[in-house]
């Protein structure tokens, strides 16, 4: 998140609030899933499975995986910035936690926008430290 400028955050977060999850990231998500699936098949074949067994096992595994954005789209992340795949349940749990935290970030960014010339917003990076 701290690699985003205030301008990036405003644009991405605003788009998320107006439209929900972006369809622009669908191709990136599909590519990440396909790459992860191919790597899993190779890993399983290398461990001694036949190619058909590895494909079946990898197909079951990929159904438990979700595309990961860094940061999540709800937190102002770029829709096309898919960093890989991870456990669906864990990703969903992390995503759900943003609902309680993101208002604080929005409020700080709103204050920066009110007190900073517009042309400087693309030079200022977020400096967020999340605490439990």
VEXSE-354215 format. One record per atom (N, C-alpha, C, O): residue number from 1; residue in three letters; atom name; x, y, z. Coordinates in steps of 0.2 Angstrom, whole numbers. Example, Ala and Ser with C-alpha at 12.3 -4.5 7.8 and 13.67 -1.06 7.14 Angstrom:
residues 2
(pt 1, "ALA", "N", (66, -28, 39))
(pt 1, "ALA", "CA", (62, -22, 39))
(pt 1, "ALA", "C", (66, -16, 39))
(pt 1, "ALA", "O", (71, -17, 42))
(pt 2, "SER", "N", (64, -11, 35))
(pt 2, "SER", "CA", (68, -5, 36))
(pt 2, "SER", "C", (64, 0, 39))
(pt 2, "SER", "O", (67, 6, 40))
END
This chain:
residues 132
(pt 1, "UNK", "N", (4, -6, 0))
(pt 1, "UNK", "CA", (0, 0, 0))
(pt 1, "UNK", "C", (4, 6, 0))
(pt 1, "UNK", "O", (3, 11, -3))
(pt 2, "UNK", "N", (10, 6, 3))
(pt 2, "UNK", "CA", (14, 12, 4))
(pt 2, "UNK", "C", (18, 13, -3))
(pt 2, "UNK", "O", (22, 18, -3))
(pt 3, "UNK", "N", (17, 9, -8))
(pt 3, "UNK", "CA", (20, 10, -15))
(pt 3, "UNK", "C", (15, 14, -19))
(pt 3, "UNK", "O", (16, 16, -25))
(pt 4, "UNK", "N", (9, 16, -16))
(pt 4, "UNK", "CA", (4, 20, -20))
(pt 4, "UNK", "C", (5, 27, -18))
(pt 4, "UNK", "O", (6, 29, -12))
(pt 5, "UNK", "N", (4, 32, -23))
(pt 5, "UNK", "CA", (4, 39, -22))
(pt 5, "UNK", "C", (-3, 40, -19))
(pt 5, "UNK", "O", (-8, 36, -20))
(pt 6, "UNK", "N", (-4, 46, -17))
(pt 6, "UNK", "CA", (-11, 49, -15))
(pt 6, "UNK", "C", (-15, 49, -21))
(pt 6, "UNK", "O", (-21, 47, -20))
(pt 7, "UNK", "N", (-12, 51, -26))
(pt 7, "UNK", "CA", (-16, 51, -33))
(pt 7, "UNK", "C", (-18, 44, -35))
(pt 7, "UNK", "O", (-24, 43, -37))
(pt 8, "UNK", "N", (-14, 39, -34))
(pt 8, "UNK", "CA", (-16, 32, -36))
(pt 8, "UNK", "C", (-21, 30, -32))
(pt 8, "UNK", "O", (-26, 27, -34))
(pt 9, "UNK", "N", (-21, 31, -25))
(pt 9, "UNK", "CA", (-26, 29, -20))
(pt 9, "UNK", "C", (-32, 32, -22))
(pt 9, "UNK", "O", (-37, 28, -22))
(pt 10, "UNK", "N", (-32, 38, -23))
(pt 10, "UNK", "CA", (-39, 42, -25))
(pt 10, "UNK", "C", (-42, 39, -31))
(pt 10, "UNK", "O", (-48, 37, -31))
(pt 11, "UNK", "N", (-38, 38, -36))
(pt 11, "UNK", "CA", (-41, 35, -42))
(pt 11, "UNK", "C", (-43, 28, -42))
(pt 11, "UNK", "O", (-49, 27, -44))
(pt 12, "UNK", "N", (-39, 24, -39))
(pt 12, "UNK", "CA", (-41, 17, -38))
(pt 12, "UNK", "C", (-47, 16, -33))
(pt 12, "UNK", "O", (-51, 12, -34))
(pt 13, "UNK", "N", (-46, 19, -27))
(pt 13, "UNK", "CA", (-51, 18, -22))
(pt 13, "UNK", "C", (-58, 21, -25))
(pt 13, "UNK", "O", (-63, 18, -24))
(pt 14, "UNK", "N", (-58, 27, -28))
(pt 14, "UNK", "CA", (-64, 30, -31))
(pt 14, "UNK", "C", (-67, 26, -36))
(pt 14, "UNK", "O", (-73, 25, -36))
(pt 15, "UNK", "N", (-63, 23, -40))
(pt 15, "UNK", "CA", (-66, 18, -45))
(pt 15, "UNK", "C", (-69, 12, -42))
(pt 15, "UNK", "O", (-74, 9, -44))
(pt 16, "UNK", "N", (-66, 9, -37))
(pt 16, "UNK", "CA", (-68, 4, -33))
(pt 16, "UNK", "C", (-75, 5, -30))
(pt 16, "UNK", "O", (-80, 1, -30))
(pt 17, "UNK", "N", (-75, 11, -26))
(pt 17, "UNK", "CA", (-82, 13, -23))
(pt 17, "UNK", "C", (-87, 14, -28))
(pt 17, "UNK", "O", (-93, 13, -27))
(pt 18, "UNK", "N", (-85, 17, -34))
(pt 18, "UNK", "CA", (-91, 18, -39))
(pt 18, "UNK", "C", (-93, 12, -43))
(pt 18, "UNK", "O", (-99, 11, -45))
(pt 19, "UNK", "N", (-88, 7, -44))
(pt 19, "UNK", "CA", (-90, 2, -48))
(pt 19, "UNK", "C", (-89, -5, -45))
(pt 19, "UNK", "O", (-90, -10, -49))
(pt 20, "UNK", "N", (-86, -6, -39))
(pt 20, "UNK", "CA", (-84, -12, -37))
(pt 20, "UNK", "C", (-78, -15, -40))
(pt 20, "UNK", "O", (-74, -11, -43))
(pt 21, "UNK", "N", (-77, -21, -39))
(pt 21, "UNK", "CA", (-71, -24, -42))
(pt 21, "UNK", "C", (-70, -23, -50))
(pt 21, "UNK", "O", (-75, -24, -53))
(pt 22, "UNK", "N", (-65, -21, -52))
(pt 22, "UNK", "CA", (-64, -19, -59))
(pt 22, "UNK", "C", (-63, -26, -63))
(pt 22, "UNK", "O", (-60, -31, -61))
(pt 23, "UNK", "N", (-66, -26, -69))
(pt 23, "UNK", "CA", (-66, -31, -74))
(pt 23, "UNK", "C", (-59, -31, -77))
(pt 23, "UNK", "O", (-57, -35, -81))
(pt 24, "UNK", "N", (-56, -25, -77))
(pt 24, "UNK", "CA", (-49, -24, -80))
(pt 24, "UNK", "C", (-44, -29, -78))
(pt 24, "UNK", "O", (-39, -30, -81))
(pt 25, "UNK", "N", (-45, -31, -72))
(pt 25, "UNK", "CA", (-40, -36, -69))
(pt 25, "UNK", "C", (-42, -43, -70))
(pt 25, "UNK", "O", (-38, -47, -68))
(pt 26, "UNK", "N", (-47, -44, -74))
(pt 26, "UNK", "CA", (-49, -51, -75))
(pt 26, "UNK", "C", (-44, -55, -79))
(pt 26, "UNK", "O", (-42, -61, -77))
(pt 27, "UNK", "N", (-41, -52, -84))
(pt 27, "UNK", "CA", (-36, -55, -88))
(pt 27, "UNK", "C", (-29, -57, -84))
(pt 27, "UNK", "O", (-26, -62, -84))
(pt 28, "UNK", "N", (-28, -52, -80))
(pt 28, "UNK", "CA", (-22, -53, -75))
(pt 28, "UNK", "C", (-23, -58, -70))
(pt 28, "UNK", "O", (-19, -62, -69))
(pt 29, "UNK", "N", (-29, -59, -68))
(pt 29, "UNK", "CA", (-31, -64, -63))
(pt 29, "UNK", "C", (-31, -71, -66))
(pt 29, "UNK", "O", (-28, -76, -64))
(pt 30, "UNK", "N", (-33, -71, -72))
(pt 30, "UNK", "CA", (-33, -78, -76))
(pt 30, "UNK", "C", (-26, -80, -78))
(pt 30, "UNK", "O", (-25, -86, -77))
(pt 31, "UNK", "N", (-22, -75, -80))
(pt 31, "UNK", "CA", (-15, -77, -81))
(pt 31, "UNK", "C", (-11, -79, -75))
(pt 31, "UNK", "O", (-8, -84, -75))
(pt 32, "UNK", "N", (-13, -76, -69))
(pt 32, "UNK", "CA", (-9, -78, -63))
(pt 32, "UNK", "C", (-12, -85, -61))
(pt 32, "UNK", "O", (-8, -89, -59))
(pt 33, "UNK", "N", (-18, -87, -62))
(pt 33, "UNK", "CA", (-21, -93, -60))
(pt 33, "UNK", "C", (-18, -98, -65))
(pt 33, "UNK", "O", (-16, -104, -63))
(pt 34, "UNK", "N", (-18, -97, -71))
(pt 34, "UNK", "CA", (-15, -102, -76))
(pt 34, "UNK", "C", (-8, -103, -75))
(pt 34, "UNK", "O", (-5, -109, -75))
(pt 35, "UNK", "N", (-4, -98, -73))
(pt 35, "UNK", "CA", (3, -99, -72))
(pt 35, "UNK", "C", (4, -103, -65))
(pt 35, "UNK", "O", (8, -108, -65))
(pt 36, "UNK", "N", (0, -102, -60))
(pt 36, "UNK", "CA", (1, -106, -54))
(pt 36, "UNK", "C", (-1, -113, -55))
(pt 36, "UNK", "O", (2, -117, -52))
(pt 37, "UNK", "N", (-6, -114, -59))
(pt 37, "UNK", "CA", (-9, -121, -61))
(pt 37, "UNK", "C", (-3, -125, -64))
(pt 37, "UNK", "O", (-2, -130, -63))
(pt 38, "UNK", "N", (0, -121, -69))
(pt 38, "UNK", "CA", (6, -125, -73))
(pt 38, "UNK", "C", (11, -126, -68))
(pt 38, "UNK", "O", (14, -132, -69))
(pt 39, "UNK", "N", (13, -122, -64))
(pt 39, "UNK", "CA", (19, -123, -59))
(pt 39, "UNK", "C", (17, -129, -55))
(pt 39, "UNK", "O", (21, -133, -53))
(pt 40, "UNK", "N", (11, -129, -52))
(pt 40, "UNK", "CA", (8, -134, -48))
(pt 40, "UNK", "C", (9, -141, -51))
(pt 40, "UNK", "O", (11, -146, -48))
(pt 41, "UNK", "N", (7, -141, -58))
(pt 41, "UNK", "CA", (7, -148, -61))
(pt 41, "UNK", "C", (14, -150, -62))
(pt 41, "UNK", "O", (16, -156, -61))
(pt 42, "UNK", "N", (19, -145, -64))
(pt 42, "UNK", "CA", (26, -147, -64))
(pt 42, "UNK", "C", (29, -149, -58))
(pt 42, "UNK", "O", (33, -154, -57))
(pt 43, "UNK", "N", (27, -146, -52))
(pt 43, "UNK", "CA", (29, -148, -46))
(pt 43, "UNK", "C", (27, -155, -44))
(pt 43, "UNK", "O", (31, -159, -41))
(pt 44, "UNK", "N", (21, -156, -45))
(pt 44, "UNK", "CA", (18, -163, -44))
(pt 44, "UNK", "C", (22, -168, -48))
(pt 44, "UNK", "O", (23, -174, -46))
(pt 45, "UNK", "N", (23, -167, -55))
(pt 45, "UNK", "CA", (26, -172, -59))
(pt 45, "UNK", "C", (33, -173, -57))
(pt 45, "UNK", "O", (36, -178, -56))
(pt 46, "UNK", "N", (36, -167, -55))
(pt 46, "UNK", "CA", (43, -168, -52))
(pt 46, "UNK", "C", (44, -172, -46))
(pt 46, "UNK", "O", (49, -175, -44))
(pt 47, "UNK", "N", (38, -172, -42))
(pt 47, "UNK", "CA", (38, -176, -36))
(pt 47, "UNK", "C", (36, -183, -37))
(pt 47, "UNK", "O", (36, -188, -32))
(pt 48, "UNK", "N", (35, -185, -43))
(pt 48, "UNK", "CA", (34, -192, -45))
(pt 48, "UNK", "C", (27, -194, -48))
(pt 48, "UNK", "O", (26, -200, -49))
(pt 49, "UNK", "N", (23, -189, -48))
(pt 49, "UNK", "CA", (16, -191, -50))
(pt 49, "UNK", "C", (16, -191, -58))
(pt 49, "UNK", "O", (20, -188, -61))
(pt 50, "UNK", "N", (11, -195, -61))
(pt 50, "UNK", "CA", (10, -195, -68))
(pt 50, "UNK", "C", (7, -188, -70))
(pt 50, "UNK", "O", (5, -185, -66))
(pt 51, "UNK", "N", (8, -187, -76))
(pt 51, "UNK", "CA", (5, -180, -78))
(pt 51, "UNK", "C", (-2, -180, -77))
(pt 51, "UNK", "O", (-5, -175, -75))
(pt 52, "UNK", "N", (-6, -185, -79))
(pt 52, "UNK", "CA", (-13, -185, -78))
(pt 52, "UNK", "C", (-15, -184, -71))
(pt 52, "UNK", "O", (-20, -181, -69))
(pt 53, "UNK", "N", (-12, -188, -66))
(pt 53, "UNK", "CA", (-13, -187, -59))
(pt 53, "UNK", "C", (-11, -180, -57))
(pt 53, "UNK", "O", (-15, -177, -53))
(pt 54, "UNK", "N", (-6, -178, -59))
(pt 54, "UNK", "CA", (-4, -171, -57))
(pt 54, "UNK", "C", (-9, -166, -59))
(pt 54, "UNK", "O", (-10, -161, -56))
(pt 55, "UNK", "N", (-11, -167, -65))
(pt 55, "UNK", "CA", (-16, -162, -68))
(pt 55, "UNK", "C", (-23, -162, -64))
(pt 55, "UNK", "O", (-25, -157, -62))
(pt 56, "UNK", "N", (-25, -168, -62))
(pt 56, "UNK", "CA", (-31, -169, -58))
(pt 56, "UNK", "C", (-30, -166, -51))
(pt 56, "UNK", "O", (-34, -162, -48))
(pt 57, "UNK", "N", (-24, -167, -48))
(pt 57, "UNK", "CA", (-23, -164, -41))
(pt 57, "UNK", "C", (-22, -157, -42))
(pt 57, "UNK", "O", (-25, -153, -37))
(pt 58, "UNK", "N", (-19, -154, -47))
(pt 58, "UNK", "CA", (-18, -147, -47))
(pt 58, "UNK", "C", (-25, -144, -49))
(pt 58, "UNK", "O", (-26, -138, -46))
(pt 59, "UNK", "N", (-29, -147, -53))
(pt 59, "UNK", "CA", (-36, -144, -54))
(pt 59, "UNK", "C", (-40, -143, -47))
(pt 59, "UNK", "O", (-43, -139, -46))
(pt 60, "UNK", "N", (-39, -148, -43))
(pt 60, "UNK", "CA", (-42, -148, -36))
(pt 60, "UNK", "C", (-39, -142, -32))
(pt 60, "UNK", "O", (-43, -139, -29))
(pt 61, "UNK", "N", (-33, -142, -32))
(pt 61, "UNK", "CA", (-29, -137, -28))
(pt 61, "UNK", "C", (-31, -130, -31))
(pt 61, "UNK", "O", (-32, -125, -26))
(pt 62, "UNK", "N", (-31, -128, -37))
(pt 62, "UNK", "CA", (-32, -122, -40))
(pt 62, "UNK", "C", (-39, -119, -38))
(pt 62, "UNK", "O", (-40, -113, -37))
(pt 63, "UNK", "N", (-44, -124, -36))
(pt 63, "UNK", "CA", (-51, -122, -34))
(pt 63, "UNK", "C", (-51, -119, -27))
(pt 63, "UNK", "O", (-56, -116, -25))
(pt 64, "UNK", "N", (-45, -120, -23))
(pt 64, "UNK", "CA", (-45, -117, -17))
(pt 64, "UNK", "C", (-41, -111, -16))
(pt 64, "UNK", "O", (-40, -108, -11))
(pt 65, "UNK", "N", (-39, -108, -22))
(pt 65, "UNK", "CA", (-34, -103, -23))
(pt 65, "UNK", "C", (-38, -97, -25))
(pt 65, "UNK", "O", (-42, -97, -29))
(pt 66, "UNK", "N", (-36, -91, -23))
(pt 66, "UNK", "CA", (-39, -84, -25))
(pt 66, "UNK", "C", (-33, -80, -28))
(pt 66, "UNK", "O", (-27, -80, -26))
(pt 67, "UNK", "N", (-34, -76, -33))
(pt 67, "UNK", "CA", (-29, -71, -36))
(pt 67, "UNK", "C", (-28, -66, -30))
(pt 67, "UNK", "O", (-33, -64, -27))
(pt 68, "UNK", "N", (-22, -64, -29))
(pt 68, "UNK", "CA", (-20, -59, -24))
(pt 68, "UNK", "C", (-18, -53, -27))
(pt 68, "UNK", "O", (-14, -53, -32))
(pt 69, "UNK", "N", (-21, -47, -25))
(pt 69, "UNK", "CA", (-19, -41, -27))
(pt 69, "UNK", "C", (-15, -38, -21))
(pt 69, "UNK", "O", (-16, -39, -15))
(pt 70, "UNK", "N", (-10, -34, -23))
(pt 70, "UNK", "CA", (-5, -30, -18))
(pt 70, "UNK", "C", (-5, -23, -19))
(pt 70, "UNK", "O", (-1, -21, -24))
(pt 71, "UNK", "N", (-9, -19, -16))
(pt 71, "UNK", "CA", (-14, -21, -11))
(pt 71, "UNK", "C", (-21, -23, -14))
(pt 71, "UNK", "O", (-22, -22, -20))
(pt 72, "UNK", "N", (-25, -25, -10))
(pt 72, "UNK", "CA", (-32, -27, -12))
(pt 72, "UNK", "C", (-35, -21, -15))
(pt 72, "UNK", "O", (-33, -15, -14))
(pt 73, "UNK", "N", (-40, -22, -20))
(pt 73, "UNK", "CA", (-43, -17, -23))
(pt 73, "UNK", "C", (-47, -12, -19))
(pt 73, "UNK", "O", (-47, -6, -20))
(pt 74, "UNK", "N", (-50, -15, -13))
(pt 74, "UNK", "CA", (-54, -11, -9))
(pt 74, "UNK", "C", (-49, -6, -5))
(pt 74, "UNK", "O", (-51, -1, -3))
(pt 75, "UNK", "N", (-42, -7, -5))
(pt 75, "UNK", "CA", (-38, -3, -2))
(pt 75, "UNK", "C", (-34, 1, -7))
(pt 75, "UNK", "O", (-28, 4, -5))
(pt 76, "UNK", "N", (-37, 2, -13))
(pt 76, "UNK", "CA", (-34, 7, -18))
(pt 76, "UNK", "C", (-29, 3, -22))
(pt 76, "UNK", "O", (-25, 7, -26))
(pt 77, "UNK", "N", (-28, -3, -22))
(pt 77, "UNK", "CA", (-24, -7, -27))
(pt 77, "UNK", "C", (-26, -7, -34))
(pt 77, "UNK", "O", (-32, -6, -36))
(pt 78, "UNK", "N", (-21, -7, -38))
(pt 78, "UNK", "CA", (-22, -7, -45))
(pt 78, "UNK", "C", (-25, -14, -47))
(pt 78, "UNK", "O", (-22, -19, -45))
(pt 79, "UNK", "N", (-31, -14, -51))
(pt 79, "UNK", "CA", (-34, -21, -53))
(pt 79, "UNK", "C", (-29, -26, -56))
(pt 79, "UNK", "O", (-30, -32, -56))
(pt 80, "UNK", "N", (-25, -23, -60))
(pt 80, "UNK", "CA", (-21, -27, -64))
(pt 80, "UNK", "C", (-14, -30, -61))
(pt 80, "UNK", "O", (-11, -34, -63))
(pt 81, "UNK", "N", (-13, -27, -54))
(pt 81, "UNK", "CA", (-8, -29, -51))
(pt 81, "UNK", "C", (-9, -36, -47))
(pt 81, "UNK", "O", (-10, -35, -40))
(pt 82, "UNK", "N", (-9, -41, -50))
(pt 82, "UNK", "CA", (-10, -48, -47))
(pt 82, "UNK", "C", (-3, -51, -46))
(pt 82, "UNK", "O", (1, -52, -50))
(pt 83, "UNK", "N", (-2, -52, -39))
(pt 83, "UNK", "CA", (5, -55, -37))
(pt 83, "UNK", "C", (5, -62, -37))
(pt 83, "UNK", "O", (11, -65, -36))
(pt 84, "UNK", "N", (0, -66, -38))
(pt 84, "UNK", "CA", (0, -73, -38))
(pt 84, "UNK", "C", (-7, -76, -35))
(pt 84, "UNK", "O", (-12, -72, -36))
(pt 85, "UNK", "N", (-6, -82, -32))
(pt 85, "UNK", "CA", (-13, -84, -30))
(pt 85, "UNK", "C", (-11, -87, -22))
(pt 85, "UNK", "O", (-5, -88, -21))
(pt 86, "UNK", "N", (-16, -87, -18))
(pt 86, "UNK", "CA", (-16, -89, -11))
(pt 86, "UNK", "C", (-22, -92, -9))
(pt 86, "UNK", "O", (-27, -92, -13))
(pt 87, "UNK", "N", (-22, -95, -3))
(pt 87, "UNK", "CA", (-28, -98, 0))
(pt 87, "UNK", "C", (-34, -94, -1))
(pt 87, "UNK", "O", (-34, -88, 2))
(pt 88, "UNK", "N", (-39, -96, -3))
(pt 88, "UNK", "CA", (-46, -93, -4))
(pt 88, "UNK", "C", (-48, -90, 3))
(pt 88, "UNK", "O", (-50, -84, 3))
(pt 89, "UNK", "N", (-48, -95, 7))
(pt 89, "UNK", "CA", (-51, -93, 14))
(pt 89, "UNK", "C", (-47, -88, 17))
(pt 89, "UNK", "O", (-50, -83, 20))
(pt 90, "UNK", "N", (-41, -88, 17))
(pt 90, "UNK", "CA", (-36, -83, 20))
(pt 90, "UNK", "C", (-37, -76, 17))
(pt 90, "UNK", "O", (-38, -71, 20))
(pt 91, "UNK", "N", (-37, -76, 10))
(pt 91, "UNK", "CA", (-38, -70, 6))
(pt 91, "UNK", "C", (-45, -67, 8))
(pt 91, "UNK", "O", (-45, -61, 9))
(pt 92, "UNK", "N", (-50, -71, 8))
(pt 92, "UNK", "CA", (-57, -68, 10))
(pt 92, "UNK", "C", (-57, -65, 17))
(pt 92, "UNK", "O", (-60, -60, 18))
(pt 93, "UNK", "N", (-53, -68, 22))
(pt 93, "UNK", "CA", (-53, -66, 28))
(pt 93, "UNK", "C", (-49, -59, 29))
(pt 93, "UNK", "O", (-52, -54, 32))
(pt 94, "UNK", "N", (-44, -59, 25))
(pt 94, "UNK", "CA", (-40, -52, 25))
(pt 94, "UNK", "C", (-44, -47, 22))
(pt 94, "UNK", "O", (-44, -41, 24))
(pt 95, "UNK", "N", (-47, -49, 16))
(pt 95, "UNK", "CA", (-51, -44, 12))
(pt 95, "UNK", "C", (-57, -41, 17))
(pt 95, "UNK", "O", (-58, -35, 17))
(pt 96, "UNK", "N", (-60, -45, 21))
(pt 96, "UNK", "CA", (-66, -43, 25))
(pt 96, "UNK", "C", (-63, -38, 30))
(pt 96, "UNK", "O", (-67, -34, 33))
(pt 97, "UNK", "N", (-57, -39, 33))
(pt 97, "UNK", "CA", (-54, -35, 38))
(pt 97, "UNK", "C", (-54, -27, 35))
(pt 97, "UNK", "O", (-54, -23, 39))
(pt 98, "UNK", "N", (-53, -26, 29))
(pt 98, "UNK", "CA", (-52, -20, 26))
(pt 98, "UNK", "C", (-58, -15, 28))
(pt 98, "UNK", "O", (-58, -9, 29))
(pt 99, "UNK", "N", (-64, -18, 28))
(pt 99, "UNK", "CA", (-70, -15, 29))
(pt 99, "UNK", "C", (-70, -10, 36))
(pt 99, "UNK", "O", (-73, -5, 36))
(pt 100, "UNK", "N", (-66, -13, 41))
(pt 100, "UNK", "CA", (-66, -9, 47))
(pt 100, "UNK", "C", (-60, -5, 47))
(pt 100, "UNK", "O", (-60, 0, 51))
(pt 101, "UNK", "N", (-55, -5, 43))
(pt 101, "UNK", "CA", (-49, -1, 43))
(pt 101, "UNK", "C", (-49, 4, 38))
(pt 101, "UNK", "O", (-45, 9, 39))
(pt 102, "UNK", "N", (-52, 3, 32))
(pt 102, "UNK", "CA", (-51, 8, 26))
(pt 102, "UNK", "C", (-54, 15, 27))
(pt 102, "UNK", "O", (-51, 20, 24))
(pt 103, "UNK", "N", (-59, 15, 32))
(pt 103, "UNK", "CA", (-62, 22, 33))
(pt 103, "UNK", "C", (-56, 27, 36))
(pt 103, "UNK", "O", (-56, 33, 34))
(pt 104, "UNK", "N", (-52, 24, 40))
(pt 104, "UNK", "CA", (-47, 28, 43))
(pt 104, "UNK", "C", (-42, 31, 38))
(pt 104, "UNK", "O", (-40, 36, 38))
(pt 105, "UNK", "N", (-40, 26, 33))
(pt 105, "UNK", "CA", (-36, 28, 28))
(pt 105, "UNK", "C", (-39, 33, 23))
(pt 105, "UNK", "O", (-36, 38, 21))
(pt 106, "UNK", "N", (-46, 32, 22))
(pt 106, "UNK", "CA", (-49, 37, 18))
(pt 106, "UNK", "C", (-49, 44, 21))
(pt 106, "UNK", "O", (-48, 49, 18))
(pt 107, "UNK", "N", (-50, 44, 28))
(pt 107, "UNK", "CA", (-50, 51, 31))
(pt 107, "UNK", "C", (-44, 54, 31))
(pt 107, "UNK", "O", (-44, 60, 30))
(pt 108, "UNK", "N", (-38, 51, 32))
(pt 108, "UNK", "CA", (-32, 54, 31))
(pt 108, "UNK", "C", (-30, 56, 24))
(pt 108, "UNK", "O", (-28, 62, 23))
(pt 109, "UNK", "N", (-32, 52, 19))
(pt 109, "UNK", "CA", (-31, 54, 12))
(pt 109, "UNK", "C", (-35, 60, 11))
(pt 109, "UNK", "O", (-33, 65, 7))
(pt 110, "UNK", "N", (-42, 61, 13))
(pt 110, "UNK", "CA", (-46, 66, 12))
(pt 110, "UNK", "C", (-43, 73, 15))
(pt 110, "UNK", "O", (-43, 78, 12))
(pt 111, "UNK", "N", (-40, 72, 21))
(pt 111, "UNK", "CA", (-36, 78, 24))
(pt 111, "UNK", "C", (-30, 80, 20))
(pt 111, "UNK", "O", (-29, 86, 19))
(pt 112, "UNK", "N", (-26, 75, 17))
(pt 112, "UNK", "CA", (-21, 77, 13))
(pt 112, "UNK", "C", (-23, 81, 7))
(pt 112, "UNK", "O", (-20, 86, 5))
(pt 113, "UNK", "N", (-29, 78, 4))
(pt 113, "UNK", "CA", (-31, 81, -2))
(pt 113, "UNK", "C", (-34, 89, -1))
(pt 113, "UNK", "O", (-33, 93, -5))
(pt 114, "UNK", "N", (-37, 90, 5))
(pt 114, "UNK", "CA", (-39, 96, 7))
(pt 114, "UNK", "C", (-33, 101, 8))
(pt 114, "UNK", "O", (-34, 107, 7))
(pt 115, "UNK", "N", (-28, 99, 10))
(pt 115, "UNK", "CA", (-22, 103, 12))
(pt 115, "UNK", "C", (-16, 103, 7))
(pt 115, "UNK", "O", (-11, 106, 8))
(pt 116, "UNK", "N", (-17, 100, 1))
(pt 116, "UNK", "CA", (-11, 99, -3))
(pt 116, "UNK", "C", (-13, 101, -10))
(pt 116, "UNK", "O", (-18, 99, -12))
(pt 117, "UNK", "N", (-9, 105, -14))
(pt 117, "UNK", "CA", (-10, 107, -21))
(pt 117, "UNK", "C", (-11, 100, -25))
(pt 117, "UNK", "O", (-8, 95, -24))
(pt 118, "UNK", "N", (-16, 100, -29))
(pt 118, "UNK", "CA", (-18, 94, -33))
(pt 118, "UNK", "C", (-12, 91, -37))
(pt 118, "UNK", "O", (-11, 85, -37))
(pt 119, "UNK", "N", (-8, 96, -40))
(pt 119, "UNK", "CA", (-2, 93, -44))
(pt 119, "UNK", "C", (3, 90, -40))
(pt 119, "UNK", "O", (7, 86, -42))
(pt 120, "UNK", "N", (3, 90, -33))
(pt 120, "UNK", "CA", (8, 87, -29))
(pt 120, "UNK", "C", (5, 80, -26))
(pt 120, "UNK", "O", (9, 76, -24))
(pt 121, "UNK", "N", (-1, 78, -28))
(pt 121, "UNK", "CA", (-4, 72, -25))
(pt 121, "UNK", "C", (0, 66, -28))
(pt 121, "UNK", "O", (0, 61, -25))
(pt 122, "UNK", "N", (3, 67, -34))
(pt 122, "UNK", "CA", (6, 61, -37))
(pt 122, "UNK", "C", (13, 61, -35))
(pt 122, "UNK", "O", (17, 56, -37))
(pt 123, "UNK", "N", (15, 65, -31))
(pt 123, "UNK", "CA", (22, 65, -28))
(pt 123, "UNK", "C", (22, 62, -21))
(pt 123, "UNK", "O", (28, 61, -18))
(pt 124, "UNK", "N", (16, 62, -18))
(pt 124, "UNK", "CA", (16, 60, -11))
(pt 124, "UNK", "C", (14, 53, -10))
(pt 124, "UNK", "O", (9, 51, -13))
(pt 125, "UNK", "N", (18, 49, -7))
(pt 125, "UNK", "CA", (16, 41, -6))
(pt 125, "UNK", "C", (13, 40, 1))
(pt 125, "UNK", "O", (14, 44, 6))
(pt 126, "UNK", "N", (8, 35, 1))
(pt 126, "UNK", "CA", (5, 33, 7))
(pt 126, "UNK", "C", (10, 31, 12))
(pt 126, "UNK", "O", (16, 28, 10))
(pt 127, "UNK", "N", (9, 32, 18))
(pt 127, "UNK", "CA", (14, 29, 23))
(pt 127, "UNK", "C", (9, 26, 29))
(pt 127, "UNK", "O", (8, 29, 34))
(pt 128, "UNK", "N", (6, 20, 27))
(pt 128, "UNK", "CA", (1, 17, 31))
(pt 128, "UNK", "C", (5, 12, 36))
(pt 128, "UNK", "O", (8, 8, 33))
(pt 129, "UNK", "N", (3, 12, 42))
(pt 129, "UNK", "CA", (5, 6, 46))
(pt 129, "UNK", "C", (-1, 4, 50))
(pt 129, "UNK", "O", (-5, 7, 54))
(pt 130, "UNK", "N", (-3, -2, 48))
(pt 130, "UNK", "CA", (-9, -5, 51))
(pt 130, "UNK", "C", (-8, -9, 57))
(pt 130, "UNK", "O", (-3, -12, 58))
(pt 131, "UNK", "N", (-12, -8, 62))
(pt 131, "UNK", "CA", (-12, -11, 69))
(pt 131, "UNK", "C", (-18, -14, 70))
(pt 131, "UNK", "O", (-23, -13, 68))
(pt 132, "UNK", "N", (-17, -19, 75))
(pt 132, "UNK", "CA", (-23, -23, 77))
(pt 132, "UNK", "C", (-26, -20, 83))
(pt 132, "UNK", "O", (-31, -23, 85))
END
